[in-house]
Amino acid sequence: MALQAMPRTVTARRRQSFSLTPYLYLLPGVLGITLLFVYPIIDTIRISLTNYNLYHSTPQSPPQWVGLKNYTDLLSPDSPFAQLFFSVFLWTVIFALVTSVLNYFAGLLVALVLNNPRLRERVIYRTILIVPWALPSTITILIWQGLLNKDFGAIDSLLTSIGLPAVPWLLDAHGTQAAIFIVNLWLSFPFQMVVVLGGLQAIPGDVYEAAAVDGASAIQRMLRITLPLVFRVTMPAMLLSFSFSLTNFGIIYLLNNGGPPRTDTSFAGSTDTLITFIYNLTLTFSRYDRAGALAVIVFFITAGLSLIGFRLTGAFKEVQA
């Protein structure tokens, strides 16, 4: 009897050990995610269902439950606030789409040049071109802000010295938008370059040799082999870049604080995106209720567009053997 009971006791202890140990390892990560991500999301949803603002934020005048009123004010076509929301949303999508495509193809072009084995000192060029990505983006954006200044900026000084008119980069809405695309290109193309270089170096050389034997030209090898294989590998990075651009706060706020100002509203500037719009509503106007509703909407927009992009491209689709 004792001999039969011993294996059962050892087995029970092993089961207890194996069932508790994984949860103990996961507990710090679960607590961190809960405190830093889950709780803020739940609290934001709660705030979005109240009238929590400057006039309803004290024990004497506490926030009151208003249900979906903040969401209807943001999405109803008859609401003036909804017109502002849709205009900011349209610029946000344009900004994210243009910057993602522009940065990707700029990185692709540079990577194709640097991947040429006949190019000398390729390592030096790669090191130099990766510097904009390695430097802190805050410092880089502030430097660009000085370069684009109309009064003492080096870029306008260069343009006027060669006989071209100065551009009001940070004073005009279209000029500021162009400046945002230029600065974001400078900051982001090195990342895409590194990703594409990794994809290019993962292509076996035997594929190119077989294509050359079959008589394929360099352009045909580029169009039929290089680009399809690289697109397949690097498309997730491009989609992630699009999702990041939807919530990119630093370049909009630091370059021109979302300006220049709009004439029809003070809640948002001409180049404010949804994330800086939320910032203005929260810290400048104390409209925590509208900002909370807008944050929830931005969350679902970002998640939905990302899922649609991943599904259409099959970027994360599992390969079945």
C-alpha positions in Angstrom: 0.0 0.0 0.0 2.8 2.4 0.9 4.6 1.6 -2.3 1.4 2.3 -4.3 0.7 5.6 -2.5 4.2 7.1 -3.1 3.9 7.4 -6.9 0.5 9.1 -6.6 1.9 11.6 -4.1 4.9 12.4 -6.3 2.6 12.8 -9.3 0.3 15.2 -7.4 3.2 17.3 -6.3 4.5 17.5 -9.8 1.1 18.5 -11.1 0.8 21.2 -8.4 4.3 22.5 -9.3 3.7 22.6 -13.0 0.3 24.3 -12.6 1.5 27.2 -10.4 4.9 28.0 -11.8 3.8 29.4 -15.2 1.3 31.7 -13.5 3.9 33.0 -11.1 6.2 33.9 -14.0 3.3 35.6 -15.8 2.0 37.5 -12.8 4.3 40.5 -13.0 3.6 41.0 -16.7 -0.2 40.6 -16.2 -0.1 43.1 -13.3 1.9 45.6 -15.4 -0.5 45.3 -18.4 -3.5 45.6 -16.1 -2.2 48.7 -14.3 -0.7 50.5 -17.3 -3.1 49.5 -20.1 -6.3 47.8 -19.1 -7.2 50.1 -16.2 -6.6 53.3 -18.2 -8.7 52.0 -21.1 -11.6 51.1 -18.7 -11.3 54.5 -16.9 -11.3 56.3 -20.3 -14.5 54.5 -21.3 -16.0 55.5 -18.0 -15.1 59.1 -18.4 -16.5 59.2 -21.9 -19.9 58.3 -20.5 -20.0 61.3 -18.2 -19.9 65.1 -18.4 -16.5 65.3 -16.7 -15.1 68.7 -17.5 -13.9 71.9 -15.9 -17.3 72.6 -14.4 -18.1 69.1 -13.2 -14.9 67.9 -11.6 -15.2 68.7 -7.9 -17.0 67.1 -5.0 -19.4 70.0 -5.0 -20.2 69.5 -8.7 -19.3 65.9 -9.5 -19.5 64.4 -13.0 -22.8 63.1 -14.0 -23.7 60.1 -16.1 -24.7 61.1 -19.7 -24.5 57.8 -21.5 -23.6 58.1 -25.2 -24.1 61.8 -25.5 -20.4 62.6 -26.1 -20.3 60.0 -28.9 -23.4 61.4 -30.6 -22.0 64.9 -30.4 -18.8 63.7 -32.1 -20.5 61.6 -34.8 -23.8 63.3 -35.5 -23.7 65.1 -38.8 -25.8 68.0 -37.4 -23.3 68.7 -34.6 -20.7 71.4 -35.1 -18.2 69.4 -33.1 -18.7 66.5 -35.5 -17.7 68.6 -38.5 -14.5 69.5 -36.7 -13.9 65.8 -35.8 -14.3 64.6 -39.4 -12.0 67.3 -40.8 -9.3 66.4 -38.2 -9.9 62.7 -38.9 -9.5 63.2 -42.7 -6.2 65.0 -42.2 -5.0 62.3 -39.8 -5.7 59.5 -42.4 -4.0 61.5 -45.1 -1.0 62.2 -42.9 -0.7 58.5 -41.9 -1.2 57.2 -45.5 1.2 59.6 -47.2 3.9 59.3 -44.6 3.7 55.5 -44.5 3.9 55.1 -48.3 6.5 57.9 -48.8 8.8 56.6 -46.0 8.5 53.0 -47.2 9.4 53.7 -50.8 12.2 56.0 -49.8 13.7 53.3 -47.6 13.2 50.8 -50.3 15.0 52.9 -52.9 18.0 53.5 -50.5 18.1 49.9 -49.5 18.2 48.7 -53.1 21.2 51.0 -53.7 23.0 49.9 -50.6 22.4 46.3 -51.3 24.4 46.5 -54.6 27.6 44.4 -54.0 29.5 46.6 -56.4 29.0 49.7 -54.2 32.1 50.5 -52.3 32.1 51.5 -48.6 28.5 50.3 -48.1 29.0 49.9 -44.4 29.9 53.6 -44.1 26.9 54.7 -46.0 24.6 52.6 -44.0 26.0 54.0 -40.8 25.6 57.6 -42.0 22.0 57.0 -43.2 20.9 55.4 -40.0 21.9 58.5 -37.9 18.5 60.3 -38.2 16.8 57.2 -36.7 19.4 56.8 -34.0 19.2 60.4 -32.7 16.3 61.3 -30.3 13.4 62.4 -32.4 12.6 65.3 -30.1 16.0 66.9 -30.7 15.8 66.3 -34.4 12.3 67.9 -34.7 13.4 70.9 -32.7 16.4 71.3 -35.0 14.1 71.1 -38.0 11.9 73.7 -36.4 14.8 76.1 -36.5 15.8 75.2 -40.0 12.2 75.9 -41.2 11.9 79.2 -39.5 10.9 82.0 -41.9 13.1 84.7 -40.4 16.4 83.0 -39.7 15.9 79.4 -41.0 18.7 78.0 -43.1 16.3 76.4 -45.6 14.7 79.7 -46.6 18.1 81.4 -46.6 19.3 78.8 -49.1 16.3 79.2 -51.3 16.6 83.0 -51.5 20.3 82.8 -52.1 19.7 80.8 -55.3 16.9 83.1 -56.5 13.9 81.1 -55.3 11.2 82.6 -53.1 11.1 81.8 -49.4 8.4 79.4 -48.3 6.3 80.1 -45.2 6.8 76.6 -43.9 5.3 77.1 -40.4 3.0 80.0 -41.1 0.8 78.5 -43.8 -1.4 75.4 -43.5 -0.1 73.8 -46.7 3.5 74.8 -45.9 3.2 73.2 -42.5 1.8 70.0 -43.9 4.6 69.8 -46.4 7.1 70.4 -43.6 5.6 67.6 -41.6 6.0 65.2 -44.5 9.6 66.2 -45.0 10.6 66.0 -41.3 8.8 62.7 -40.9 10.5 61.3 -43.9 13.9 62.3 -42.5 13.0 60.6 -39.2 11.4 57.4 -40.5 13.0 56.3 -43.8 16.1 54.8 -42.0 13.9 52.3 -40.2 12.2 51.2 -43.4 15.7 51.0 -45.0 16.9 48.6 -42.3 13.8 46.5 -42.7 14.1 46.3 -46.4 17.8 45.5 -46.2 17.0 42.6 -44.0 14.4 41.3 -46.5 16.8 41.8 -49.4 19.6 39.8 -47.7 17.2 37.0 -46.9 16.6 36.3 -50.6 18.8 33.3 -51.7 21.4 34.1 -54.3 20.5 30.9 -56.2 17.2 32.4 -57.2 19.0 35.2 -59.1 21.5 32.8 -60.6 18.6 30.6 -61.9 16.8 33.6 -63.3 20.0 34.8 -65.1 20.5 31.4 -66.6 17.0 31.5 -67.9 17.8 34.8 -69.6 16.0 37.2 -67.3 17.3 40.8 -67.4 18.2 42.9 -64.4 14.8 44.7 -64.6 12.9 41.5 -64.9 14.8 40.1 -61.9 13.9 43.2 -60.0 10.2 43.1 -60.9 9.7 39.4 -60.7 11.9 38.3 -57.8 13.2 41.2 -55.6 10.1 43.4 -55.2 7.5 40.6 -54.6 9.7 38.8 -52.1 10.6 42.1 -50.3 7.0 43.3 -50.2 5.9 40.1 -48.6 8.5 40.3 -45.9 8.3 44.0 -45.2 4.6 44.7 -45.5 3.9 44.1 -41.8 6.5 46.9 -41.0 4.7 49.3 -43.4 1.3 48.5 -41.8 2.7 49.0 -38.3 4.2 52.3 -39.5 0.7 53.3 -40.7 -0.8 52.5 -37.3 1.9 54.4 -35.5 1.4 57.4 -37.8 -2.3 57.6 -36.8 -1.2 58.3 -33.2 2.0 60.1 -33.9 2.0 63.0 -31.3 5.6 64.2 -31.3 6.1 65.6 -34.8 2.8 67.4 -34.9 3.1 69.0 -31.5 6.8 69.8 -31.5 7.1 71.1 -35.0 4.3 73.7 -34.9 2.0 72.7 -32.1 -0.7 71.7 -34.6 -0.7 75.2 -36.2 -1.3 77.5 -37.8 -4.5 78.3 -36.0 -7.9 77.7 -37.7 -10.3 80.6 -38.1 -13.5 78.5 -37.4 -12.5 76.9 -34.1 -10.0 77.1 -31.3 -10.2 73.5 -30.3 -7.8 72.3 -33.1 -5.2 73.8 -35.4 -4.8 73.4 -39.2 -2.4 70.4 -38.8 -3.7 68.8 -35.6 -4.3 65.1 -35.8 -6.7 63.1 -33.6 -4.1 62.5 -30.9 -3.1 66.2 -30.6 -6.8 67.1 -30.8 -7.3 64.9 -27.7 -4.4 66.6 -26.0 -5.9 70.0 -26.6 -9.3 69.0 -25.4 -7.8 67.5 -22.2 -5.0 69.9 -21.1 -6.1 73.2 -22.7 -9.9 73.1 -22.5 -10.4 70.5 -19.7 -13.0 68.7 -21.8 -12.2 65.3 -20.4 -15.6 63.9 -21.5 -15.2 64.7 -25.2 -11.5 63.7 -25.1 -12.4 60.3 -23.5 -15.0 59.6 -26.2 -12.6 60.7 -28.9 -9.8 58.5 -27.4 -12.1 55.4 -27.6 -13.1 56.2 -31.2 -9.4 56.6 -32.1 -8.6 53.2 -30.5 -11.3 51.4 -32.6 -10.3 53.3 -35.7 -6.6 52.3 -35.3 -7.4 48.7 -34.4 -9.9 48.4 -37.2 -7.7 49.8 -40.0 -4.8 47.7 -38.8 -6.8 44.5 -38.8 -8.2 45.3 -42.3 -4.7 46.0 -43.6 -3.3 42.8 -42.1 -6.2 40.7 -43.5 -5.9 42.2 -47.0 -2.2 41.7 -47.3 -2.1 38.4 -45.4 1.0 39.7 -43.6 0.6 37.6 -40.5 -1.1 34.6 -42.1 0.4 31.3 -40.9 2.1 29.2 -43.5 0.7 25.7 -43.6 3.1 22.9 -44.4 
